């Protein structure tokens, strides 16, 4: 597997372990774009499937280069995303979102995904930068701030407020997963919340 080198990750040895595949997890922990794409894909599919998507793309493309992905022919990129095993249940919409994300990184962050957080002045600025990314809503932004703090060691002032409830010690999101046992715990907690009619943020 090859990918674009991470230029300014901040902490190149993250502790996120979610896919069950050592190489796929290593990519998430060392390549900022892989981490952003994994979080982007994390909806309407199992977490392991979503976060393995970046490794699948890297294998098929031979890289994870924002500029190359942004400039790729949309139909050709869709084929890359939808070939079995597809990177997501809805590969067409997600292929478009990934390209939109990469275009945003090229246009606003010099084509370096890590600049989204390395350049942030504090937690509020980090949240603002993340929520400006295509496909990143309020909850996804909070979870990603928590991932950076809990799993990647990137904790700007005010990150707890920016992460909201995902900053606490309750195993409520991918930010709390550092191995199979934690994955099982988070999944069980989510199931219990759903059964109780509650959300991840309650």
Secondary structure as the mmCIF struct_conf table of DSSP 4:
data_model
#
loop_
_struct_conf.conf_type_id
_struct_conf.id
_struct_conf.beg_label_comp_id
_struct_conf.beg_label_asym_id
_struct_conf.beg_label_seq_id
_struct_conf.end_label_comp_id
_struct_conf.end_label_asym_id
_struct_conf.end_label_seq_id
HELX_LH_PP_P HELX_LH_PP_P1 UNK A 4 UNK A 6
BEND BEND1 UNK A 7 UNK A 7
BEND BEND2 UNK A 10 UNK A 10
BEND BEND3 UNK A 12 UNK A 13
BEND BEND4 UNK A 19 UNK A 20
HELX_RH_AL_P HELX_RH_AL_P1 UNK A 22 UNK A 30
HELX_RH_AL_P HELX_RH_AL_P2 UNK A 32 UNK A 41
BEND BEND5 UNK A 43 UNK A 45
HELX_RH_AL_P HELX_RH_AL_P3 UNK A 47 UNK A 61
BEND BEND6 UNK A 62 UNK A 62
HELX_RH_AL_P HELX_RH_AL_P4 UNK A 66 UNK A 71
BEND BEND7 UNK A 72 UNK A 72
HELX_RH_AL_P HELX_RH_AL_P5 UNK A 74 UNK A 82
BEND BEND8 UNK A 83 UNK A 85
HELX_LH_PP_P HELX_LH_PP_P2 UNK A 86 UNK A 86
BEND BEND9 UNK A 87 UNK A 88
TURN_TY1_P TURN_TY1_P1 UNK A 89 UNK A 90
HELX_RH_AL_P HELX_RH_AL_P6 UNK A 91 UNK A 108
BEND BEND10 UNK A 109 UNK A 109
TURN_TY1_P TURN_TY1_P2 UNK A 110 UNK A 111
TURN_TY1_P TURN_TY1_P3 UNK A 113 UNK A 114
HELX_RH_AL_P HELX_RH_AL_P7 UNK A 115 UNK A 118
TURN_TY1_P TURN_TY1_P4 UNK A 119 UNK A 119
BEND BEND11 UNK A 121 UNK A 122
HELX_RH_AL_P HELX_RH_AL_P8 UNK A 123 UNK A 131
TURN_TY1_P TURN_TY1_P5 UNK A 132 UNK A 132
BEND BEND12 UNK A 133 UNK A 133
TURN_TY1_P TURN_TY1_P6 UNK A 134 UNK A 135
HELX_RH_AL_P HELX_RH_AL_P9 UNK A 138 UNK A 151
BEND BEND13 UNK A 152 UNK A 152
TURN_TY1_P TURN_TY1_P7 UNK A 157 UNK A 158
HELX_RH_AL_P HELX_RH_AL_P10 UNK A 159 UNK A 163
HELX_RH_3T_P HELX_RH_3T_P1 UNK A 164 UNK A 167
BEND BEND14 UNK A 168 UNK A 170
BEND BEND15 UNK A 173 UNK A 173
HELX_RH_3T_P HELX_RH_3T_P2 UNK A 174 UNK A 176
BEND BEND16 UNK A 178 UNK A 179
HELX_RH_AL_P HELX_RH_AL_P11 UNK A 180 UNK A 195
TURN_TY1_P TURN_TY1_P8 UNK A 196 UNK A 197
TURN_TY1_P TURN_TY1_P9 UNK A 200 UNK A 201
#
